[in-house]
Amino acid sequence: MIKILIIDDEQPTLQMLSLFLEACGHAVLTAENESRGMETFRRERPPIVLTDIKMPGKDGLSVLRQIKSLSPETEVIVITGHGDKDLARKALELDASAFFNKPLDTDALNRVIKDIEQRLAQESHRPDGAEPIL
């Protein structure tokens, strides 16, 4: 079971994503802002993080930068309710794994997560003897 951290200031989004991802068989961690999200990330080190872009205080791009500086191999999926193409471009330039607009297409999100899981599983079986990150 893979751990996924969701960081979003909107409780309905946190609840919906949490229920959906748990139904898909994932262990889900949630945080309602950047500081709690980063605390949880440092403690739990989930291989996948979903973060909203627009949040009070530091935004999702800040979360993306911080996570990638601590753990470049972590897959970060960025979500937004604002549909801003410049934000999407910026997130992808910062090495986000994917960018989704709200309301989320859960089928597309599930496909992206499955692709990430397959990639992580392949990397965990590398011949260099590196420990898996799952």
C-alpha positions in Angstrom: 0.0 0.0 0.0 1.5 3.3 -1.1 1.3 6.4 1.0 -0.1 9.6 -0.5 -0.1 13.0 1.2 -2.9 15.5 0.2 -2.3 19.1 1.1 -5.4 21.4 0.5 -7.0 24.1 2.5 -10.5 23.1 1.3 -12.0 20.4 3.6 -14.4 19.1 1.0 -11.5 18.5 -1.4 -9.5 16.8 1.3 -12.4 14.5 2.2 -13.3 13.7 -1.4 -9.7 12.9 -2.4 -9.0 11.0 0.8 -12.1 8.8 0.3 -11.3 8.2 -3.4 -7.7 7.3 -2.8 -8.5 5.1 0.1 -11.1 3.3 -2.0 -8.3 2.8 -4.6 -6.2 1.0 -1.9 -3.8 3.8 -0.8 -2.8 4.9 2.7 -3.8 8.6 2.8 -2.4 11.4 4.9 -4.0 14.8 4.9 -2.9 18.4 5.8 -4.9 21.6 5.5 -2.0 24.0 4.9 1.6 24.2 3.8 3.2 24.1 7.3 1.2 21.0 8.4 1.8 19.4 5.0 5.6 19.8 5.3 5.6 18.5 8.9 3.7 15.4 7.7 6.0 15.0 4.7 9.2 15.2 6.9 7.7 12.7 9.3 6.1 10.2 6.9 8.1 10.6 3.6 5.3 9.5 1.3 6.4 8.9 -2.3 3.4 10.8 -3.7 2.1 14.2 -2.7 -0.9 16.0 -4.1 -0.9 19.7 -3.3 -3.3 22.6 -4.1 -1.7 25.7 -5.6 -3.8 28.4 -4.0 -3.7 28.2 -0.2 -3.4 30.9 2.5 0.2 31.5 3.5 2.7 29.6 1.3 1.3 28.2 -1.9 1.5 24.9 -3.6 4.5 26.0 -5.6 6.4 26.6 -2.4 5.4 23.1 -1.2 6.6 21.7 -4.5 10.0 23.4 -4.2 10.4 22.4 -0.6 9.6 18.7 -1.3 11.8 18.5 -4.3 14.7 20.0 -2.4 14.3 17.5 0.5 13.4 14.5 -1.7 13.9 14.9 -5.5 12.4 11.5 -6.2 9.1 12.3 -4.6 6.3 12.6 -7.1 4.3 15.8 -6.6 0.9 16.3 -8.4 -0.4 19.8 -8.4 -4.1 20.7 -8.3 -5.8 24.0 -8.7 -9.3 25.5 -8.9 -8.0 28.4 -11.0 -7.1 26.8 -14.3 -4.1 29.1 -14.8 -1.9 27.9 -17.7 1.1 29.9 -16.4 0.8 28.2 -13.0 0.7 24.8 -14.8 3.8 25.6 -16.8 5.6 26.9 -13.7 4.7 23.7 -11.7 5.9 21.4 -14.5 9.1 23.4 -14.8 9.6 22.8 -11.1 9.3 19.0 -11.8 5.7 18.4 -10.8 4.6 15.0 -12.0 1.2 16.2 -13.2 -1.1 19.2 -13.0 -4.9 18.9 -12.6 -7.7 21.5 -12.6 -10.6 21.3 -10.2 -13.1 19.7 -10.4 -10.7 16.7 -10.6 -11.1 14.1 -13.2 -10.6 11.2 -10.8 -10.2 8.6 -13.6 -7.3 10.6 -15.0 -5.8 11.1 -11.5 -6.1 7.4 -10.8 -4.3 6.6 -14.1 -1.4 9.1 -13.3 -1.1 7.6 -9.8 -1.0 4.0 -11.2 1.7 5.1 -13.7 3.7 6.6 -10.9 3.3 3.4 -8.8 4.5 1.3 -11.7 7.5 3.5 -12.2 8.3 3.4 -8.4 8.0 -0.3 -8.4 10.4 -0.7 -11.3 12.9 1.7 -9.6 12.7 -0.4 -6.4 13.9 -3.4 -8.3 17.0 -1.7 -9.7 20.1 -3.8 -9.9 22.2 -1.2 -8.1 20.8 -2.6 -4.8 19.2 0.7 -3.8 16.4 0.3 -1.2 12.8 0.8 -2.5 11.1 4.1 -1.6 7.7 2.6 -1.2 
